[in-house]
Amino acid sequence: MVIKAHEMEVELRERMRGGNGTVKITHIGKEQLPSKTRLFAKITLEKGCSIGFHQHANETEMFYFLKGRGKVDDNGTIHYVQAGDAMFTGGGKGHSVENCGDEPLELIAVIVLD
């Protein structure tokens, strides 16, 4: 099955999880996801935007950073990330992500139920 870009649902979330600005979520095949996959999306954070700290119990969220530079709180440890980096959060641990660069921060996010 092929899903064309113009067929994908785009969602805008203000102050996502208590973060700053507007987060753009492009859902990739929302209706076609396997039952244990809660999210498969491209997330875009413009300069100064963030997703606030939140936890993942009974699921794992995986990020693959495509473009830009970001700062993540990985369950209390701060890391700086860029294109090609990845992050995994699960087992009740938490994270946040912030665009700390001058261009949009783009990442692929996947959430799989444990």
N, C-alpha and C positions, 0 to 999 in steps of 0.2 A: 504494500500500500504506500502510495506517495501522498504526502500532504503538502500542498503549495503554501508558500508564505502568506498569501492573501487570505487563506482559509483558516489560519491560526487565530485563536482568540487572544486579544490584547487586553490586559487588565492594568489599570492605574491605581496604585494604592498610596494614599496620603499617610505620612508618618507611620509607615509600616512597623509594627511591633514597638512603637514608641520612638522610632528613628526620625530623621529629618528629611524633608522634601517629599518628592513623589517618586515612587519606584515603578518602573514599567516591567510588567511580567508578560512575556509572550509564551503562551501555553502551547507546547508542541504535542499535538495528538492527544489532547485532554480526554476525549471519548474513547480512544483506542488503547489506553494504558492497561497493562496487566493488573490484576486485582491487588497485588501487593505493592504497586507503585502508586504513590499518592501525588507525585509531582514530577514532571519533566518539562523544564522551561528555560528560556533565555531571560535573564534578569539584567536590566540596565539601570544603573544608578548614575545620574548626572552629577557634575561637580558639587560637592557639599552634601550629597544625599547619603542616607544610611538606612540600614535595617537594624532595629534595636535588638538588644540581647534577649534571647529566648532559648528554651531548652527543648531537647528532642528525646522524649521517653517512648519506648516501644517502636522506634523508627530510627533510621539513619539518613541524614542529609549529606549529600556530596556536592561540592562546588568544583568546577573546573573554570579557571579564569581565562577569558579569551582576549581581553583588551583592557588597557588602563592600569592604574595602580590603586591599591586599596590597603586599608588597615583592618585587621580582623582581631576580635577578642575570641580566642580559642579556649573557652572555659577558664578565663582568668589570665591567660598568657597572651600578650599582644604580639602579633606578627605583621609584617608588611608583605604584601603579595603583589604579583604582576602576572602578565600573560604567561601561560604555561604552568602555573602553580595549581595545586589542588588542595582541598580541605575536606575532612570527614568529621562529622559530629553525630554522635548517637549515644545510646546507653544512659540517657538521662542528663548528659552533659549539654552545655549551651554554647552559643556563639552570637556574634554580631559582625556586621560588615559595613564598612564606610568607604566611600570614594574620597581619597585624599590626593588625587591628581587633578590635572587640568582638563583631561578629556573624560568622556564617559567610561565608567567601569562596567564591563560586560562579562557575564559568567553564565555557564550552564549549571542549573540546579536540578538535582534528582533526589526525591525522597522515597525511600523504600521501607515498607513496614517490616519489623522484625518478626 
